[in-house]
Amino acid sequence: MSSLVIGLDIGGSHITATLVRIEQLSHRVLSIEKDKLYSLTYEQSIRKDPRSIISTWIDCIHELLHDLVDELKEDDTIIGIACGIPGPMDYERGISYIQSSTLHKYNHFFGLNLRLSFEYGLRELVSCWKHQSNVKCDTLSVSSSSSARSYSKQEINPEKSQQIKQIATITSVKSDTFNFTEAVTTPNGEIEEQEFSIKDTRNYCGRPDDADFYKKYEKNDSTHQINFDNTEVNSTEKSITIENSSAILLPIMEQLSDIPISFYNDATCFAVGEAMSIQHKAYQRILALTLGTGFGSTFIDQNEIIKNRCDVPPGGMLWNYPYDDKSIADDWFSIRGLINIYNTILQQESLDNHSHMSINKEKLILNINNKSNTLDGVSLAAQASNGDENALKAFQIFAECLGNFLIPHIKNFKADLIVIGGGLAQTWHFIKNELDKTIKKFCNTEVYFSLAHEKSICLGAVQQQLSILFQSKNSCFRKTCQNLLPAIKTIDSTQYDLYPCHDIPIGFIGIGHKQLNEEMFRLVEQNQILLIDGFVGTYFDEYAYELNKYYTQTKKRKMSTSLIFYDTRTFLKMDSNSKKELYLQYSKSIFGKIAADLDFKKDFIDLNKLNYLKNNLSYPCVIIGPGASFINDISPLIYIDLPKNELYYRVAAETSCSYLKPTEIVQQESSSKSNDNDDYELTQDMYEKKCLYFLDYPVFNKLKQKLLSRMTFFVDGQRPNCPTWLHGHTFRQALAHLANVPIRVRPWFESGPWGGEWLKSICTNLSQLSRNYAWSFEMITPENGIILSDENHHLLEFSWDLFYGSQANRILGNYEHYRLFGGSNDFPIRFDFLDTMDGGNLSIQCHPNLEYMRTNFGEKITQDETYYIVETKQHWKEEYNNDNKSSAHVYLGFHDNVDSEEFHQALLSSRREQKELNVEKYIQSIPSNIHDFFLIPNETIHASGQNQVVLEISATPYIYTFKLYDWLRLGLDGHLRPLNIERGMKNLKFDRRGEQLRCQPVTMKFEQEKYEEQYLPTHNLHFYDVERLIIQSDEAIEIIRSTENRFHLCMLVEGDAIEVEFNTIDNDQQKQLRQYNYIETFLIPASITQYRLRPIIKNQNNKKKPRQFVLLITFLKWDCEKLLD
């Protein structure tokens, strides 16, 4: 099988296509098929219509393939399309960033997803051939009817399809290591391939293929005519007969439907392409320029493309480099810049008595910014060729300005060679002398002009795409051994339920792209516009691709215009790094400050770009990505959510990242000059999570809350290629319904360096592939989601904050608690497990006091904690009952008379010298048993020891752990975990003692042979209290509880299951039942005024019938505001 790639040079006024054959797959030797290039120019009338321009691209590909079809081999396969195209662009994703009313090229392409439009057009082309392979295809409906192309000879538009060039001299190439092959003539006249390396020959020189080219133009003659050496073929002279070639061409065309389409900067393609055809020139540092509709640049140092180095401009781009305080380089060194110079000369002709090189620059700048020109580059070149002095003067001024602009960049980069291509390279004889003279005043850098511009761009684009085409694709979109939430629930819920569900009161949950696309298609047809917004980490490209594909298939029946997709990243502010750094703070710290006061639109959206996009939309269209909702307030809106755990798995796999992170990381110097500071080089994963937590989450959550009332459809986007979704009205009704029933969030689990085996044993549906489980996020609301289900057991998950932000008053009940904790991210209490069974000790740690937390991290409450001992190894397994080595303990509080500075120095010495710390010299080790309850207010030193399972009943903040000592062990990533000794020493109470912090239960109510109700008093710094119900193992026992206008957060920590009976408010006070298994967390909202509890025994005959049932109930203190005000 032989592989082919279509190479494209997409210019401001034309497109050129060629078919590149990869002759030797293992060596990747390239050659242009039959040495032919095909070019189409755009009609002047369609330049502002993106559909028509893209239609021309498709036409050019069609003509290329149609003309070459008889030359192709039976096993030829087209494997890619590589495009060289001007910027600015997001080349990886194919999004155009071109935004300029002064540019004639693509000024309506801002924000456009070119890849999707390209794919749409290719599918249309394939469809045309499939359905009408034996008759003439009437139109190609990628464009509007007024600009549609046809493929029979008599219907070709000669104005649109100007000239097709044929290039005869091509050099073959090998990619990978920049080794190229050239055709060399041997003494006996035979042709053989000779391999050489650019690294050795440094033959990077942008000269024409014809070595004698310059000899033709040694005299700069004003009457010189521009011409081409290439054979020209007018497309109107070609006979395009589909009937005669359809049998051969159709299989070739069908390959276009799903092949990779890649985009690359045209200047870079030009540079790479030139390197493939120019030989034996000893140049190490080359600056390649393209002068045409725009101004492109590429810096090469010993065959390496340099983009981010101190001796080149950012990204290696000169186009946007300031020329003066009113303009950029692209305004000057382009065809429109040349024309503006000419027009200014005409304006000043009667007033200017100075030399021909003198010109009023202020007037010239005024022209650049304000004048609309009808003259084009071809006409101006023709005038110069005919001896027009003003035209010649314009070229000379252009050359001098270009030289003066380049000189500092040439000096900084130490360039040996400047190679110039682009449309203006064809006028080299008007530019070269003045450019050489200007540059030679300051340096000896040589200048060459290349007329192989289009060929070089096509080959350079293909060359760059090879690394993508032949690399193994990473199919892993998430890095975890945890299972995805299924679309339909099938697992057993009689044991610990990994996927707790809540029935929606009305409607249904849709599954898959097909049904969702049907709904979106309907919305587009009705409104001509659709907005798709969503959470950070969402695979928006998947939804755009699927809708685009569906639209192609469906519109054939509907006769609709093609759909255009615009990407929201185009109006994201790129200059807000300083503001972001305020919240990310020190780059070598895992901590930042919550960006609670930032607003997505105000602080992260460039309103000028947003308005530009809004004013240049082409309908029908889809605006997709974060912030799409800012386009307007009335169009239908799809919102795609993503659970936090799935986002972390994607970050770990490097398939998602923070959306709002700075464009570059600023490495600040530490304020401490000694080695005894908390500096830590964050891994990429740690940095991404830091950005997410402190920047993205507060901003995205706030936007999501605002959009709730506008959502036409809500989509759960965690399953690639299988979304589940709800109608917006149904979703909002489900949220209101949820506020009146018990709630269990979806738990998720993480392994850790000290993790244990108990959770893996108890939660049998949990993946057994994980090395251990350290944490269970039972209910840490910033991280959890809630699962909805319909009558068909279809599942949809959404984030807790979206529910709580709209229903907090129903959850919290009384006004004081709502005033303190009514924000969408302010639910105050968390439940989570720490499993050290057969694991290790947690790090020795503490948490910040309230003032420190608010000042440094922007949180409202601090990280007060408690440890409830759910299980110990000696209790769990009978064989370890009397094994002292399996005993459990908690590190809690200091010994008497511990000197703080001695402890501080011991910690520093341990970190500095990597030596063990004598922990028990300073910190109390307290034996722990099942159902012990330890109090850990902020500023208390503590750690869980090994061989036990701890339920943390704590304030919601959970990441603000100052690790002081971590037993010299490595994290799961192979790195030492960060220590925060200096922060920790500022947040320690040395008078806290361990036994003072062991809770002493108080019996509140006792009913013989039924139950005992105990009060577990917390510390006076805790704003929550805990009660414990010890229930006898008898299903006949019923206990009635009142919420007293505040929520109850509950967990059964001993026994099989507990039944909750309650009356629904929104269903005529009907009684409903819920059942919760052992160690499942559930929330009784304040809206439920009273509920009944009953123990459930799952096997009456089992010898392991529970001895008793123990239920914990946590709630807010009535006077908690005193602790927080």
N, C-alpha and C positions, 0 to 999 in steps of 0.2 A: 504494500500500500504506500502511495506517495502522498505527502502532505502539502497543502497549499494554504497560504494566508493572503487575504486581501489587504493591501496596504493603501492607505488614503492620505492625501494631503488636502486638508479642508482649509481653504483660505477665505479671505474676506470677500472675494468676488468670484471664486471658482472652487471646484473640487476636482482633484486628479486621483485616479485609481489605477492600480496595477495589481497583477496576480503574481505573488512571489512563491516560488517552489522551494521547498526544503529538500534539496537533492539527496543528501546523506543524513538520515535521521540521527544517527549516532554522533556525527560531527556537526550537524546543523549547518550545512553549506547552503547558502541562499543564491537564487538566481531569479531574475525577472522573466516571467513566461513570455517567450517570443519577443522579448525586449520592447514591450509595448506599454505605453501609458495612455490613459484616456482622461480627457478633461472636459468638464461642462462648466460654463459660466452661468451665473444667476441673472435672470431678467431683472432689470432695474426696478420694475414694478413690484417684485415679490420680496425684496430684501427685508421688508419689515414683517413678513409673514413667516414665522418659524416653520409652519407645516409645509409651506411651499419650498423653503430652502432644504429641509430634510428630504422632501420628495425628490429634489434634484440629486441629493446624495444617493438615494436608492436607484434613481434612473441611471446614474453613472455606473453603479455596480452591475445593474442589469445589462447595460451595453457592453461592459467589460466581459462579462461571462458569456453573453450571447455571441460576441465576436470571436471569443477564444474557444467556444465549445467544441469545435471540430478538432482542436489541437489537444484536448485533454485526453488523458488515458482512462481506461475503464475503471481502474481502482483508485483514481485520484479522489482525495477527500479534502474539502475545505475545513480547516480546523480553527480559524480565527479571523477576526477583522481588527486591524491595528490602525489607529487614526492619529495623525499629527495635526494638532489644531491649536490656534492661538488661545492664550489665556486672557485674563485670569480664570482658572477653573479648579475645581476639585477633580483632578485627573483620575484619581483612583475610583471615585464614584460616578464620574461622568456628569458633574453638575457645572453648568456655566455660571461664572461670576461676572461676566462682561456687563458693565453698567456705565454707559456714556451716551448722551444724546448727540455728541459730536462724532460718534463713530457710525459709519454706514454699515459696518459689519455687525450683524447679530445684536443690534441694540434692543431687540425684543427677546433676547435669549436669556436675560438675567434670571437666574434661579431655575432654569429649565434643566430637567433631567434628560440629557441627550441620549444616554444609553437606552432608556425606555422608549423614547421616540424612535430611535434607530430600530430597536427590536420590533416595534409596532409596524414600521414601514417594511421591514424584511418579511414579517409574517404576511402582510398584505401582498407583497410580491410573490411569495410562495403560494398563497391562496389563489392569486390570479392565474398562476400556471397550473395549479392542481385542477381548478374547476373549468378552465377554458384552454386546456393544453392543445386542443385541436382547432381552436378558432382564435381570432384576434382578441386580445384583452382590451376592452374598451377604455378603462381608466384605471389609474392607480390611486385609490382613495385615501392614501396617507395625506394628501393635500386637499385643499378645498377644490370644488369643481372648477373654479376659474383658473386654477393653475395646475390642473391635473395633467400628467403626461400619459401618452399612449406609446405603444411599441411597434406599430406598423409604420412603414416608411412614410406613407403619405400623411400621417398625422403628427409627425415629429415637428415640434415648434423650432424653427431655425434661429429665432432670437434667443431662445433659452439655451439651446445646445450649440455653442459656438464652434470650437475646434478641438479635435482630438489629436494628440501628439504621439508620435512613435519614436522611442529612443532606441538607438542601435547598439551602443557600447555599454555593457554592464559588467561589473566586477563581482564575482562570487564571494561569499563570506562565510566564515565560521564564527559562531557567537561566543559562548561561554567565557573563555578567557581572553576575549578580544584578539584571537588569532584569526587572521583573514587569509583567504586563498585568492590568488590572482591567476589570470590566464597568461602564460608565458610561452613565447614562440621559441622552439628549440632550433639548433643550427640546421637541422634537416627539414625545417618547415612545419613540424608537427606541433600540436598544441598540447601542453600538459599543465597540470595544476601545481603551483609552487606555493608552499605555506610560508608565511612570514608573520611576525608578531609586531603589533603597533608598539609594544613596549620596547622592542629592539630598534625598529626603524623610525619610530616617532613621526610617521608620515601623515600628519594631520594637517592638510592644507586644502583650502577650499577653492581649488582651481577648476576650470572647465575640463570636461573629459578630453577635449581636443587640445593637445599641447601647443598647437600652432595658433590657438584662438587669438592670443594677444597680439600676434604679429599682424593680424588684419587691421588692428586699431592703434598702431603705434603713433599715428597722428590724430590728435583730437580735433576732428574736422566738424565744423558746425553744420555741414550738410550731410553728415553721416546718417544712414538709415539703420534702424534697429531691425535685426532679422534673427532667425533661428536656424540652426543647422539641422534640426530634427525634421523628419518627414511629417507633413501635416495632412490630416485626413478630415474633411468636413463631415460631420455626422449626417448631414442631409444626403450625402452621397452613398451612405451605407444602406444596404438593404436588410432590414430586420424582419425576418419571416419566421414567425413562431411555429407555423405549421411544419416547417422542414426540419426544425431542430428540437422540437419539444421532447421527443423520446430520449434524447441524450441530455438535454438541459434540465428537464424536470428533476431527475435525481440529484443533480448538482444544486439546483435551487432549494430543494428540500433540506439540504444540509445547513442552510442559513438560519433556520428557525431558532436554534438553541446554541449557536456557537458563541464563544467569548468575544466580547467587543471591548477593546481597551483604548484608552485615550492618553496621549502624551503631548507634552509641550512641543509645538512645531519647531521652535528654535533648537531644542535639545535633539529632536529627531534629525534636523538638518545637520547638526554637529556630528551625531553618530553616523549618519548616512555618508557624510563626506569622508569620515575616517575609513569607511569601507571601500572607497574608490580612489583614494589619493595615496601615492606611494613614495617612499624614499625621501622624505623631507624631515630633517632633523629638528623638529620642534617639540619642546616639552610642554610649554604652557601656551594654550590657544584660547583666544576669545572668539567665539562664533556669534555672528549677529545676523538677524533677518530684518530687512527693511522692506516693508510693504504696507498693507493696510494698518499694521501695527509694528511695534518695535520689540523684537525678541532677542534674548541673549543666553549664552551658555558658556561657562568657564570650565576648561579642561586642564587638568594637571596630570601629566604622565598617564593619559587615558582614563583618568578618574574624573567623573563629573562632580564639580565642587559647588555645593549649594549653601553650606553653613560653615563658613570659615572667616576669620577676621580680615582676610585680604580680598573678599568678594562681598558684594551687597547681599542683604538677606534673601535667601532662596536662590542666589545667583541671578536675580532679576533686575534688569536696568529699566524696564518699561515704566515702572512706577517710582523711579528715583527722581527726587526733585531736580528740576532744571533751574528754576528760580523760585521766588516766593509765590508765584502765581500759576505755575504750570509744572508738569512732569515731563520726563523724557519722551513718553509716547506721543505727547502733543506736538513734538518737534520732529522726531526722526521716524516719520511715517509719511505716507503719500499725502495725507491731509495737511501734515506739517509743511511739506514741500510746497503744496498749493497755497497755503497761507502766506508763506514767504513771498511767493510770486505775486499774490494779490496785494500784499503790503508794498512791494516794489512799485506796482502800478499806481497805488494811491500816492506814493511819495515821489513819483517820477518828476513831476513838475516843480517840486520843492527841493529835491535833494541835489545839491551841487557838489557833494563830496565824492570820494572814490567809490567804485562799484562795491567795495566791501563794507561800506558804511550804511547803516540802516537804523531807523528809530525802533528800538526793541520794544518800547512801551506800546507803540502802535501794532507791532507784530503780535505781541501778547494779546492785545485787544481782538485782533483778527482770530487768533486761535480759539478764544473763548466765545466769540460772538458771531463770527461771520459764517454764513451758509454758502458753500461753494457748489457750483455746477460743473466746473472744470475737473477733469479726471487726469490721472497720472499719464495715461497713454497720449492724450492730447498735448499735455505739457511737454512730454518727451519729443513728440512730433514737431512742436514749435521750436524746440531747441535744435533739433536736427535740421530744421529749415533756416537756422541762423537767427532766430528771435533772441535779441540781446538780453531782454528781461528774463526770458526763460533760462538762458545760459547763466545769467547772474544768480537766479534762484537756486540752480543746482550748485553753483560755487559757494554761495552763502550756506546752503544746507550742509555741504561737505565741511566747510570751516567750523561751523557750529558743532557738527558731529565730532570732529577731531578734538576740539577744545573740551567737549563734554567727556570724551573717552580718556583723555590723557591721565587724569588722576586715577582712574580705574586700571589703566594699563600699567601705571607705575606701581600701584598697590599690589597688583597681581603678578607683576613682572612678566607680562605676556610677551612671548616671542613672535606670535603670529596672530593677525586678525583675519578671519575668513568671513566674507559677507555674501549672503544669499538673499532671496526674497525678490519681489517684483522689481524693486529699484535696482537690484544687481544687474538687470538687463540694460540699465542706463549707466553702467560703470564708467564709460568713457567720458561722461560729463562730471563725474564725481572724483575719480581716482587721483588725478593730479593734485587737486586742492587738498584732498584728504591726506595724501602722502606728505605734501609740503607742511601741513599743519602739525602732523604727528612727528615728523622728522626734526622739528625744532626742539623736541624734548626727549626723544628716544629713537632707537633704531628698529622698532617693531615693524615687521613687514605686513603689508596688506594685500590680500588676494580677493578677487570676486569670483563667485561660482555661478555658472548658468545651469548647473545640474540640480537646481533647487528642489523641484518637485520630486524628481527621482530620489534624491537624497532623503527627503522627508519620508517618503513611502518606505524606503529600505530601513531607515532609522527607526521608524515606528514598529516595523515587523521585528527588527533586531531586538528591540526592548520587550516585545510581547513574548518572545521565545521563552524567557525565564518563567513566565506564567503558564504558558501552554504545556510545558514539559515538567513542571514541578508537581509533586504529589499533593493533592488537595487535602487540607485538614478538615475532616468531616466531623471533628469533635467541636460542637458549639458550646458545650458546658463541661467544666472540669469538676466532677463529683461522682461518687458511686451511688448517690441517692436517686431514686426513681422520680421521673416526672409525674406530676399530678395527672391521673388518667382523665380522659374526656368523659368516660362513663364509669361510675363506681361499681366495682364488682367484688372488692375484697371484704373479708369478714370483719364486722364491726362489734362482735361480741367480746373481743379482747380490746386491748388498747387500740384506739382508732386513729390512724395516721391522717385520715381525710374526713374529719367531722363535718357534716353537711347541715344546711338549713334550708327547708323547703320554701320556694317562692310562692306567694299567695295567688298569683295569676300568671298567665302566659307560659312561655317555654324558653328554653336555652338552646340556641342554635349551635350547630357543630360544623366546622370546616369552612374553607374559603368559598366553595361553590355557592352556598346559600347566602353567605355574607356578601359576595360579589353581586348576586342578584339584587340585594337590597341597595347596595351602593350604586349599581348601574341605574336603578330606578331613581335614586336621589339625583344623580348627575343629569339624567334626562329631564327631570322636572325643574331643576334649579340651574343647570349649566355650570355649577361649581360645587365642589365637595371639599370640606376641611377635615383632615385626619391629624389629630393631635395625639399626644401620649406621653408616657413616662420615660425617663432616662433609661437607656439600655434596650429599648424596644427595637426589634428588627423591622424598621419601617420599609426598607427596600423589599422585603418579602411581600408586604401587603401591596405595594405599588406594582411589583412584578405580576402578582396574581391578578390584580384588577386590570392591569394593562392587557394581559393575555386574554382574560375573559371578555374584555371590551372588544378586542379584535375579533373574537369568535362570534360575539353577539351582534355587533353593529352591522354585519353583513345582512342580517335579517331586518335590522332597523334602519339601514341606510343612514347611519349617524356619521357626523364628522369625527375625525380621530381625537383621542383624548390626550391632553398634555399634562405632564406632572411637573410641579414646581417644588423645590426643596427649601425648607425654612432656614437651613443653616446659612443661606445667602444673606439673611438680614440679622444674623447674630453679630453683636458687637465684637470687634477684634482688638479693641484698645482698652479693655477693662481689667487688664492684669493687675494693676495697682490696687483696685478695689477688691479683687479676689484675694490678693495676698493679705489684705487686712484680716480676713477671716481664716485663711489657712495658716497665718502667722509663720512661725519659724519652720523652715524647710526640713530641719533635722529633728523634728518632733512629731509624734503620732497625733498630737492634739491640735485643734484649731478652735475657732469660735463660731457658734451657730449663726448663720446668716439670716436671722429671723426678720431683720428689717429690710432685707433686699426684696425687690419686686422684679419678676421676670421681664415684664415689658419695659419698665422704667430703667432698670439697671443693666439689662443684657441684650436689649433689642435696639438696633440702629434704626431709628424711626425714618430717617431719610431713605434708607434702602428699602424698608418696609413699604413706604409710600410709593417708591419707584416701582416696586414689584406690583403693587396693587393697581397702579396706573398703566401697567404694560402687560396685564394678563391677556392671554388668548383663550377664548372659550370654545368648547367646554374644557374644564381643567380641574385638576386636583392639586391642592396645596397640602403637602404632607411633611410631618416632622414636628418636633417640639415648638410650640408657638404658632402653629397654623391657625389657631383660633383668633389670633390678632388681626387676621385679614378683614374680618367684619364680625358683627354680632348676630347676624340673622341667617347665615347659610347653614345647611345641615352639617352637624359635627359628629365625627366618629372619634371616640377616645379609646386608646389602647393602653391598658395597664400591665404592669409587670411586677410580680412578687419580689421582695427584696432578696430572699434566698436565691432565687433563680438569677437575679442580677449579679450576685456575688459569684455564682458558678460561671457565668459568662465572663466576668472580669478575670477570673482565674484562668479561663481558657483563652483570654485576650481576644474575645469576639465582641465585647462591649466595654465601654469605658465611661468615665465622667463626661458629661456634656458641657459643663460650665467651668471645667478646670482651666487654669491659665494656659496660654498658648506656649509658654516656656516656663520652666522652673527656675526661680531666682534663688540661688544658693547664698543665704546670708551668713555672715561671720558670726560665730558664737560670741556672746557677751563675756563669756568666761575664757580666759587665756590658758587656764590649766587643763589638764586631761580629765580632771574630776568634774565633768559636767554630764548632762543627760543627752548629749548629741547622739543621734542614731541615724545612719544612712538607710532611709526607707527603701524597701523593695518596691518595684512597680506596683505590685498588688496592694501593698500597704498604702502607697501614695494615692492610688485610685480610690480606695475605700475611704481615705481621709477626705478627699475632694467630694465624694458622694455624700458622706455624712454631714459635713459642715457647709457645703455649698448647694449641691443638687437637691438633696432631700427637702430642706426647708423651702426652697424656691419652687420646686416642682409640686410639692404637696399643697402649697398655697394656691398655685394655679389650678391644680386638679379640683380643689374645693370650689373655686370660683366657677368652674366649668360644669359642675354637676347638673345644674338646672338646664343647661344648653345641650347636653349630650343626646343626640338622636339615637346612637347605639353605643353601648359599652362593651368593650372587647377584652377578654383575658388573653394576653399575648405570650404566655409562657411556653406554649407548645409550638415549635416551628412546624409550619404546614398544617396545623390543626387548631385554629383558634376556636374558642367558644365565645358566645356573645348574647347579649340581651338588648331588647328595645329599651331606650332611655326611660320611657314612662314605666315600664315593668321594673326596671332596676331601681328607680326612685321609690316605687311602692314597696319593693322588697326591703329597702333600707328602713323605711318607716315601720314595716312589720317587724323587723329584727329587733327594734328598740323595745318591743313588748314581750320578748320571749328570752329564755336563757340562751347564752351564746358561748360557744367554744371556738376559739380561733384555731387555725391550722398550725400545729407545732412543726418545728424542724430542728435538725440535729447537726452538731459539728464535732469533729474529732479534735484532740489536742495532745500536747506532749505528756500530760499527766492523766489522760483519759482512761476510763475503765470499761468493764465488760457487763455491767448490770443492765443498763438500758438496752443493750443488744439482746440480752436474754429475756427481758420482760416484754419489750415491744417487738413481738415476733414478726410483724409485717415490715419491720425496718430492715433496710439493706444490711446483710451480714458481711458485705465486702469491705466495709470500713475497718481500718486497723483498730479503732476504738471509738467510743463516744464520750466526749468530755462534757458537752453542754446539750441540754434540751431547751430550746426556746419555747417553753410552754405558753407563756403569755408575756412577751416583751413587745408591747404594741407598736413601737416604731418599726419593728421587723416582721410582724405577723400579718397574715391575711385571713379573710373569712371566706368560706366556701358556700356557694348556693347550689341547690339542685332542683330539678323539676321532676315531674311524675315519671319521666323516663330515665331518671338517675344521671342525667347529663350534669356535668360539674362546671362551675365557673368561680374563679377566685378573684377577689378584689382586696385592696389594702385596707387595713383597719382605720387609718386616718380619714378615709373618705366617708366611712360609716360614722365614726365618732364625731367628725366635724359637723355633720348634719343632724346628729341625734344626741349630742352630749347632754342636753337638758333632761332627756328621758333616762339616760344612763345614771347621771349623778343625782338627780332629784332636787335637793334643796338648793336655794340660791347661793349660799355661802360657798358650798363646794363647787358650784358652777362658776362662780366668780373667780375662784382660784385655779380651776382645772378645766375650764370650758373650751380651751383652744383645741384645734383639730389634732394636735400632737401632744396634748397635755394630760392624757390619762395617767394617773399618778402611781399605780402599783404594778409590779411585775412578779411573775412566778417563773422560775427556771431551775433546772436540775444541774448539779455538779456531780459527776460520776467519777469517783477515784477507786472503785472496786477493782482490785488487782492492778491499780494504776500507780500514780505517784502523788506527792504533795502538791498543792497549789503553791504559787509563789507567795512569799511573805509580802504583804501589801497593806495599803490603806486608801482611804477616799477623801476627797477635799471637803473642807467645811463650806457652808452655804455661801458666805461672802466670796470666798476664793472661787467657787464654782460659777457664781454669777459674773464676777469681774473678768475672769480669764476665759471662760468657755461659753458664756451667754445663756446658760441653762437657768430655768426658773427654780428648780429644786435640786438638791444634791443627792448623792448616792448612799443614803442610809440603807443598811442591810440587816437581815437576820439569817441565821442558819437553822433550819429545822431538819433534824436527822431522820430521814425516811427509812434507811436500812444500813446495817453494818455487816461486814463479812462474817463475824462470829454469830450473828443472829440469822443471817441468810442461809448459811450452809452449816448443817449440824456437825460435820466433821471438824469445823474450826471453832466450836464453842469454847473450848478450853485452850486454844492456841494463842498464846500471848503475842506471837509475832503477827497475828492477824487482827490484833486489836485496833480500834480506831481512836482518833484524838483530834482535837481542834487547837490550833495555835491562836491564842486570844489574850491580848493585853500583855503589859510588861511586868517583869518581876519588880519587887520593891527596890528603890534606890539605883535604878539604871541611869547612868550618866548619858545624857543625850549626845554630847560631843564624842564620847568614846564609841557609842553605837554608830554615829555618823561616820567616823573614821574607819570603823570595822567594815562597814558597807562599802566604802570607797576602796579600801584595801582589797576586799574580796573581788570587786569588779576589775580593779586595775591589775592585780596579780593573778586573777583567775584561781583563787584559793577558796576553800570551803569556809563558810561562816558558822561559828558555833551558835546556832539559832537558840537553843534552849538556855544558853547563858543569859540571854536578854528577854526572851519571850516565853510566856507560860504555855505549857502543853497540857491540855485538859482532856482526860478520857471522855469519850462520847458514846452514847448508847441510843438505840432507837427511841424516837419521840422526844429526845432532848431538844431544847430550844435555846439558841444563843443569840444575844443581842449585839449588833455591830453598828453603832452609830458612827457617823463620819468622824475621822481623825483617830480611829481605833486600829491598831495593828492586829492583823489576823491572817489566817489561812486555814483551809480545810486540809486535814491530813489524809493519808491514803486509806483504802479499804472501807469506804462508806459512800452513801449517796445523800447529798444535801439538797434540800429544797430551799432555794433563796426566796424569801418573801421580803421584797425590797421596794424602795422607791424606783421609779421607772428608769432613770439614767443608769447606764450599765457599762459604758466604755471608759469611764474615768477612774481606772484602777492604776494607782501608782505602785508599780512593782519595785520593791527594795532589794529583794534577793530571790533568785530563781534556780537555786541549786546547781548552777553552772551547766545546765542542760541546754540542748539545742531545741529549737522549735521544729515543727514538722517540715519546714522549708529548708532545714539544715543550717539556719542562722541562729545565733544567740538572740533571744527575745529582748526588746528594749527595756531598760531599767529607768526608773524615774526617781532616783535617790534624792535629788535636790528638791523637786516638787514635794516628794513624800515627807521630807524632814520639816517642811513648812506646814504640814498637815498631820501632825502626830500629837496625841495627848499621852504623856508618859505616866500620868497618874491613873490611867485606865487599867484595871485589874481583871483578870479572867473570870474568877468566880463571881465577881460583882455583876458580870454580864450574862450569867446563866439565869434564864427565866424561871421563876417560881410560880407554877400554876395555882390559880385560886378557883375553888369549886363554887359555882354560882347556883347550880340546880342539880338535884340528884333524885331520880326516880328508880327505886329498887327494881332490879331485873329488867330495866328498860334502857336508860341512858343517863349519862352524866354530862352536864354542861360546864365547861371550864373556861375561865378567862386567863389568857396568856399575856400578862402586861408587858408592853414594850418599853423601851427607853423614853425618857421625856423629850428626846430630840426626834423620835419617830412621830410622824403625823398619822400613823395608822395603828390599829389594834387588831388582835387575833383572838378568836374564840375556838374552842375545840369541843366537838361532840364525840363522846365515847359511847357507842351504841352496841347493845347486846346483839348477838347473832340470831335474830328473830325477825322474820319478814312481817310479822303482825304489828311490829312497833311502828308508830307514825309520830313524827315530831313536826309541829307547826311553828314556822318561823315568820317573823315580820321584818321587812327591810327598813322600816322607820324612815322612809324617804332618803335612803342612801344605798348604793350598790353593795352586793356581797360577792366577793371573789373567793371561790371555793375549790377544794381538792380533797378527794378521798385518799388518805395516805395509809389506810389499812382496811382490808375487806375486799369483796368482789366487785360490787357496783352499788350505786345509790340512785334511787328513783326520786325525781322531782315532779311534783304535781302543782299546777298553777292555773289560774283563770286568765284567759286572754282578754285584753282590753278591746282589741279591734275585731273580735269575733263573738260578740254578744256574751261575754263572760263564760264561754265554754271551757270546760276543764280539759287540760292537755297534760301529757306525760312526756318527760324526757328521762333518759337513763344515761349515767356516766360511769365509766369503768374506773378501776383502780388507777391512780395517779393521773387522771384526766382533769385538767383545769376547766372550770366553767364559771360564767359570770351571770349573776342574777341582777338585772337592772333595777333601778329604783322604781321604775314604772310598774313592776310587779310588787304590789304592796304586801302580799302574803303568799307563802308557799309551804308545801307539805313534803317532808322527807321520809323515805322508807328504805331500809337496807334490802338488797337483792342478793340472795344466795344462789349461785349458779349451779351447784351440784350438792344437793342435800345429803347424798350418801358418800360423798368424797371424804376420805380421812383428813384431807386438808381443808375441810370446811372452816371458814374463818372463825377464829376465837372471838373476835370483836370487830366492829367497824369504827374507824376514826376519821372524822371529817373536820377539816380546818376551814374556818370562815374568816375572811379578812375584810375590813371596812375602814373608812376614814374616821378619825376622831372628830368629834363635834367642834372642838376648839383648835383644829389644826392650823387655822389662819394665824394664830398667835406665833406659831413656829416659823411662818413663812413671810409675814409682813415685816 
